[in-house]
């Protein structure tokens, strides 16, 4: 039997890591095993939790027991059928029971206001956001004996002669490193949005200019993915892509989203529109718009232009998560000067847009069919003239919520080789486990962290139990 420092080590203290740790500790108690379990967290206590700490944690649920309609079909269609159907079906089937499990630990769920004033799918939220999840689950795990080691960065894996996990190398803040012996490792350390070198390697030119959407993303530096790839793990998920969000670049707060642009127009620095701002509900289009801003707009920035009518939209403040004020001007020319965009082009853009707007009833919270006509680039819905000054603008750029590329796993979180064989003792969950291709099915990220974290915790304990003496 391996003389282990810990029977099970989990790397990362977000939703994936804490759900894994708690599930594992509960399973160990249930089976009567006194097992040592530890979480390694590179951040200090006050910044623990990666992205989860900062996210509202939207969940694609009709209610706490029922996923939104067409969850599996959406995941398959959005990925051009690159996602494993078994994975999607497991998420759908276990979402409700898993959220009930989380609720039983002390996390409440409700349909709270979101930044999506129009939405094609419901969004259930934990009261207190993602931080409530990690605070509650980590506290429960610690009560069952799980140790959380902060400011500890895992950087390499150790294998025995049979190719099974037998340790993990950990570096502390003074630069020293040590090998912790263990029977199993669960990698739950997020993606690589905090690593400029990996962003350039996989996402491409200028990718280092795409900031993480929250401070938590800066701790997601990709070592967990790399250390597994280095021992023969297969990759999965679209490595050259990431979940993007439209954010105010002036703001320093997390997820400073600007989600009102369907009710106005978006222009580049040349003063010209570049996208159909009303093509669909905001929850189904903001990611594509964010990508267009990064890939097609000069200096990777755009501007939302609107007027005083925006203030008549109920709950418009929810769609402006930025803490920065609007840029306001009495004329379009003055606004152009304040934004440093081409004034002549901006004036022409707005005159032509206003002339193309139809008559009809504007309805802010559903597809209303108010489409422009005759423009080279028409707007499909919510087309109302911009003609009531003072005029209003918000700068918008693209932020990285999480990267899509990660490790190939089965539905129990076991990391797979290129031959689809599990690496004994190695698991991955959350964004470290790659799954997404193409368009992100909103409200599934934290949900899958919880579902597959719980599954991995249970399975890891079953695996570790074989090393125990009777």
C-alpha positions in Angstrom: 0.0 0.0 0.0 1.2 3.5 -0.9 2.3 5.6 2.1 0.3 8.6 1.1 0.4 12.1 2.5 -3.2 12.4 1.4 -5.5 9.7 0.0 -7.1 12.2 -2.4 -5.9 15.7 -3.5 -8.1 18.1 -5.3 -6.5 21.1 -7.2 -8.7 24.1 -7.1 -11.3 25.6 -4.7 -14.1 26.8 -7.0 -17.4 25.2 -7.6 -15.9 22.1 -9.2 -13.2 21.6 -6.5 -15.4 22.2 -3.5 -18.3 20.0 -4.8 -15.7 17.2 -5.5 -14.2 17.5 -2.0 -17.5 17.5 -0.2 -18.9 14.6 -2.2 -15.7 12.6 -1.6 -15.7 13.3 2.1 -19.4 12.2 2.4 -18.7 9.1 0.4 -15.7 8.2 2.6 -17.8 8.7 5.7 -20.6 6.6 4.2 -18.3 3.7 3.5 -16.7 3.9 6.9 -13.2 4.9 5.6 -11.0 7.4 7.4 -9.4 9.0 4.4 -7.3 12.1 4.2 -8.5 14.6 1.6 -7.0 18.0 0.7 -7.7 20.9 -1.6 -4.8 22.8 -3.0 -5.6 26.4 -3.8 -3.1 28.7 -5.4 -4.8 31.9 -4.2 -4.8 33.2 -0.7 -7.9 32.6 1.4 -9.5 36.0 0.7 -9.3 35.5 -3.1 -10.0 31.7 -3.2 -12.4 30.2 -5.7 -11.3 31.2 -9.1 -14.1 32.4 -11.4 -16.7 30.9 -9.1 -16.0 33.5 -6.4 -17.0 36.3 -8.7 -19.8 34.9 -10.9 -23.5 35.2 -10.4 -23.6 31.5 -11.4 -26.5 31.5 -13.8 -28.0 28.0 -14.2 -30.0 26.9 -17.2 -32.9 25.6 -15.1 -36.7 25.9 -15.4 -36.8 25.3 -11.6 -34.4 23.7 -9.2 -35.5 20.2 -10.3 -35.9 20.7 -14.0 -33.4 21.8 -16.6 -34.5 24.3 -19.3 -36.2 22.7 -22.3 -33.9 21.3 -25.0 -30.8 21.3 -22.9 -29.2 18.3 -24.6 -30.4 19.4 -28.0 -29.0 22.9 -27.5 -25.6 21.6 -26.3 -25.4 19.3 -29.3 -26.5 21.9 -31.9 -24.4 24.7 -30.5 -21.3 22.5 -30.7 -22.1 21.1 -34.2 -22.4 17.8 -32.4 -18.9 17.8 -31.1 -20.0 17.5 -27.4 -20.5 13.9 -26.1 -24.3 13.2 -26.0 -23.7 11.0 -23.0 -22.1 14.0 -21.2 -25.0 16.3 -22.1 -27.6 13.7 -21.0 -25.8 13.1 -17.7 -25.8 16.9 -17.1 -29.5 17.0 -17.9 -30.5 14.0 -15.8 -28.4 14.9 -12.7 -28.8 18.7 -12.6 -31.9 18.6 -10.5 -30.7 16.1 -7.9 -27.3 17.8 -7.7 -28.8 21.2 -7.0 -31.1 19.6 -4.4 -27.9 18.2 -2.8 -26.3 21.7 -2.9 -29.5 23.2 -1.4 -29.4 20.6 1.4 -26.0 22.0 2.4 -27.4 25.5 2.9 -27.4 27.2 -0.5 -30.7 28.8 -1.6 -31.8 29.2 -5.2 -34.1 31.7 -6.7 -35.0 33.4 -10.0 -33.3 36.7 -9.2 -32.9 39.6 -11.7 -30.3 39.0 -14.3 -28.5 41.2 -16.8 -30.6 39.7 -19.6 -33.8 41.7 -20.2 -34.6 39.3 -23.0 -33.8 35.7 -22.7 -34.6 32.5 -24.6 -33.9 30.2 -21.6 -34.6 30.7 -17.9 -31.7 31.3 -15.4 -31.8 30.0 -11.8 -29.3 31.6 -9.5 -27.8 30.7 -6.1 -28.6 33.4 -3.6 -25.3 35.1 -3.0 -23.9 34.0 -6.3 -20.9 31.7 -6.8 -19.3 32.8 -3.6 -22.2 31.3 -1.6 -21.5 27.9 -3.3 -17.8 27.8 -2.4 -18.2 29.2 1.1 -21.0 26.7 1.9 -19.5 23.6 0.3 -16.0 24.3 1.6 -17.3 24.8 5.1 -19.2 21.5 4.9 -16.1 19.7 3.5 -13.9 21.1 6.3 -16.4 19.9 8.9 -15.8 16.4 7.5 -12.1 16.7 7.8 -11.0 18.1 4.4 -7.9 20.2 4.6 -7.6 23.3 2.4 -4.1 24.4 1.7 -3.8 28.0 0.4 -1.1 29.6 -1.7 0.0 26.2 -3.0 0.4 25.8 -6.8 0.4 22.3 -8.3 2.7 22.1 -11.2 3.4 18.5 -12.1 2.1 14.9 -11.6 4.0 11.8 -10.5 3.3 8.3 -11.7 4.3 4.9 -10.4 5.8 2.1 -12.6 2.3 1.1 -13.8 1.4 4.6 -14.9 -1.0 5.3 -12.1 -1.0 8.6 -10.1 1.1 8.4 -7.0 1.9 12.0 -6.3 1.7 15.7 -7.2 4.4 18.4 -7.1 3.4 21.6 -5.3 5.2 24.9 -5.2 4.8 27.4 -2.4 5.1 31.2 -2.4 8.8 31.1 -1.6 9.5 29.1 -4.8 10.3 25.8 -3.1 8.6 22.7 -4.3 7.7 19.4 -2.6 6.1 16.1 -3.7 2.9 15.2 -2.0 2.2 11.5 -2.2 -1.4 10.5 -3.0 -3.5 7.8 -4.5 -5.7 10.1 -6.7 -5.8 13.6 -8.0 -8.8 15.6 -9.2 -7.8 18.6 -11.3 -10.3 21.4 -10.8 -8.2 24.5 -11.5 -10.1 26.2 -14.3 -8.8 27.0 -17.7 -5.9 29.1 -19.0 -7.3 32.6 -19.4 -4.8 33.9 -16.8 -1.8 32.6 -18.9 -0.8 35.0 -21.7 1.5 32.4 -23.2 -1.2 29.8 -23.5 -3.7 32.3 -24.7 -1.3 33.2 -27.5 -0.5 29.5 -28.2 -4.2 28.4 -28.5 -6.3 31.5 -29.1 -3.8 33.4 -31.4 -2.7 36.9 -32.3 -3.4 39.6 -29.7 -5.1 37.1 -27.4 -3.0 38.5 -24.5 -5.2 41.6 -24.8 -8.3 39.7 -23.9 -8.7 40.3 -20.1 -10.4 37.8 -17.8 -13.9 38.9 -16.9 -13.0 38.8 -13.2 -10.0 38.8 -11.0 -10.5 35.1 -10.3 -9.6 34.3 -13.9 -6.1 35.6 -13.3 -5.4 32.5 -11.1 -6.4 30.1 -13.9 -3.0 29.7 -15.5 -3.4 26.3 -17.2 -0.9 24.2 -15.3 -3.5 21.6 -14.5 -4.2 21.1 -18.2 -0.5 21.0 -19.1 0.6 18.6 -16.5 -2.0 16.1 -17.6 -1.2 16.5 -21.3 2.4 15.9 -20.4 1.7 12.4 -19.1 -0.4 11.4 -22.1 -3.9 12.8 -21.4 -6.0 13.8 -24.4 -7.3 17.3 -25.0 -11.0 18.1 -25.5 -13.0 21.2 -26.1 -12.2 23.9 -28.6 -8.8 25.1 -27.6 -8.8 28.1 -29.9 -12.0 29.5 -28.4 -13.3 30.9 -25.2 -16.6 32.1 -23.7 -16.8 35.8 -24.3 -18.7 38.7 -22.8 -19.4 42.3 -23.7 -17.9 44.4 -20.9 -17.1 48.1 -20.2 -13.3 48.4 -20.4 -13.3 51.3 -18.0 -14.6 49.3 -15.1 -12.4 47.4 -12.7 -15.3 45.4 -11.2 -16.0 41.8 -12.1 -18.4 41.1 -15.0 -19.0 44.7 -15.8 -21.4 43.7 -18.6 -23.0 46.0 -21.1 -26.1 44.1 -22.3 -28.3 47.0 -23.5 -27.0 47.2 -27.0 -30.0 45.4 -28.6 -32.0 48.6 -27.9 -29.4 50.9 -29.6 -26.6 50.4 -32.1 -23.0 49.4 -31.9 -20.3 51.2 -33.9 -16.6 50.8 -34.3 -14.0 53.6 -34.1 -14.8 54.5 -37.7 -18.3 55.3 -36.7 -19.9 52.4 -38.5 -22.1 49.5 -37.5 -20.6 46.1 -37.8 -23.3 43.7 -36.4 -27.0 43.1 -36.2 -27.6 44.2 -32.7 -31.1 42.8 -32.6 -30.6 39.4 -34.3 -31.9 37.5 -31.3 -32.4 37.7 -27.5 -29.4 39.1 -25.6 -28.5 35.8 -23.9 -28.1 34.1 -27.2 -26.0 36.8 -29.0 -23.7 38.6 -26.6 -20.9 36.1 -27.0 -20.9 36.4 -30.8 -20.9 40.2 -30.5 -18.0 40.1 -28.1 -16.0 38.0 -30.5 -16.8 40.4 -33.4 -15.6 43.3 -31.3 -12.3 41.6 -30.7 -11.7 40.2 -34.1 -13.1 42.9 -36.4 -13.0 46.3 -34.6 -10.0 48.5 -34.5 -8.2 48.5 -31.2 -10.7 45.7 -30.2 -13.3 48.2 -29.0 -16.8 49.3 -29.9 -19.4 51.8 -28.6 -23.0 51.3 -27.8 -25.0 54.4 -28.9 -28.5 55.2 -27.7 -30.6 58.1 -26.4 -32.9 59.1 -23.6 -35.5 56.4 -24.5 -33.2 53.8 -22.9 -34.3 55.1 -19.5 -37.9 54.1 -20.1 -37.0 50.4 -20.4 -38.0 48.7 -17.1 -35.0 47.4 -15.1 -32.5 48.8 -17.7 -30.0 49.1 -14.8 -29.8 45.3 -14.6 -28.4 45.2 -18.1 -25.6 47.6 -17.2 -23.4 45.8 -14.7 -20.7 48.4 -15.1 -20.0 50.9 -12.3 -18.9 53.6 -14.7 -21.2 56.4 -15.9 -22.4 56.8 -19.5 -20.7 59.1 -21.9 -23.2 61.9 -22.6 -23.4 64.6 -25.2 -26.0 67.0 -26.5 -25.2 66.3 -30.1 -24.0 63.4 -32.1 -21.0 65.4 -33.2 -20.0 66.2 -29.6 -20.5 62.5 -28.7 -18.2 61.4 -31.6 -15.5 63.8 -30.3 -15.8 62.4 -26.8 -15.5 58.9 -28.1 -12.8 59.7 -30.6 -14.7 58.1 -33.4 -15.2 59.4 -37.0 -17.8 62.2 -36.5 -18.9 62.3 -40.2 -19.4 58.6 -40.4 -21.2 58.4 -37.1 -23.6 61.1 -38.1 -24.3 59.4 -41.4 -24.7 56.0 -39.6 -27.4 57.4 -37.3 -29.2 59.4 -39.9 -29.5 56.3 -42.2 -30.4 54.0 -39.2 -33.2 56.4 -38.1 -34.6 56.6 -41.6 -34.7 52.8 -41.8 -36.6 52.2 -38.5 -40.1 51.0 -39.0 -43.4 52.1 -37.4 -44.7 49.6 -34.8 -44.8 48.8 -31.1 -41.5 48.5 -29.3 -41.5 45.6 -26.8 -38.3 45.4 -24.8 -38.6 41.9 -23.3 -39.3 39.7 -26.3 -38.6 39.5 -30.0 -40.7 42.4 -31.4 -40.1 42.2 -35.1 -39.1 45.9 -35.4 -36.6 45.5 -38.2 -34.9 48.1 -40.3 -35.2 48.0 -44.0 -32.9 49.1 -46.8 -29.6 49.1 -44.9 -26.6 47.1 -46.0 -26.7 45.7 -42.5 -30.2 45.6 -41.1 -31.2 45.3 -37.5 -33.7 42.5 -36.9 -35.5 43.7 -33.8 -35.9 46.6 -31.4 -35.1 49.1 -34.1 -36.2 52.6 -32.8 -34.7 55.9 -33.9 -31.9 57.5 -31.9 -33.2 61.1 -31.9 -33.9 62.1 -28.3 -30.8 63.8 -26.8 -28.8 64.1 -24.8 -27.2 61.1 -26.5 -25.6 58.2 -24.5 -22.7 55.9 -25.2 -20.9 53.1 -23.4 -17.5 51.7 -24.6 -17.6 47.9 -25.0 -14.8 45.3 -25.4 -14.4 41.6 -25.2 -13.6 39.8 -22.0 -12.7 36.1 -21.5 -15.1 34.3 -19.1 -13.3 31.0 -19.5 -11.4 29.0 -22.0 -13.0 26.1 -23.8 -10.0 23.8 -24.2 -9.2 21.3 -21.5 -8.8 17.6 -20.8 -10.8 14.7 -22.2 -12.8 12.9 -19.5 -15.6 10.4 -19.1 -18.8 11.1 -17.2 -17.1 10.2 -13.9 -14.4 12.7 -14.5 -11.7 10.2 -15.2 -9.0 11.7 -17.5 -8.6 9.8 -20.7 -5.7 9.2 -23.0 -5.8 9.6 -26.7 -6.8 5.9 -26.8 -9.8 6.7 -24.6 -8.3 4.8 -21.7 -8.6 6.3 -18.2 -5.3 7.3 -16.5 -5.6 5.5 -13.1 -6.1 7.9 -10.3 -6.5 11.1 -12.4 -9.7 13.1 -12.7 -10.6 16.5 -14.1 -13.8 18.6 -13.6 -15.0 22.1 -14.3 -13.2 24.1 -17.0 -10.1 21.9 -16.6 -12.3 19.3 -18.3 -12.8 20.5 -21.8 -16.3 20.1 -23.3 -17.5 23.2 -25.2 -17.2 23.8 -28.9 -18.7 26.6 -31.0 -21.4 28.6 -29.1 -21.6 28.3 -25.4 -25.0 27.1 -24.0 -25.4 29.7 -21.4 -26.0 28.7 -17.8 -24.3 25.3 -18.0 -20.8 26.1 -16.7 -21.3 26.2 -12.9 -24.0 23.6 -13.3 -21.6 21.1 -14.9 -18.9 22.0 -12.2 -21.4 20.8 -9.6 -22.8 17.8 -11.4 -19.5 16.3 -12.5 -17.6 17.4 -9.4 -20.0 15.4 -7.3 -19.7 12.4 -9.6 -15.9 12.6 -9.6 -15.8 12.9 -5.8 -17.8 9.7 -5.5 -15.8 7.8 -8.1 -12.5 8.9 -6.7 -13.3 7.5 -3.3 -14.3 4.2 -4.8 -11.0 4.2 -6.6 -9.0 5.2 -3.5 -10.7 2.5 -1.4 -8.9 -0.2 -3.2 -5.7 1.0 -1.5 -7.0 0.7 2.0 -6.2 -2.3 4.2 -9.1 -4.2 5.7 
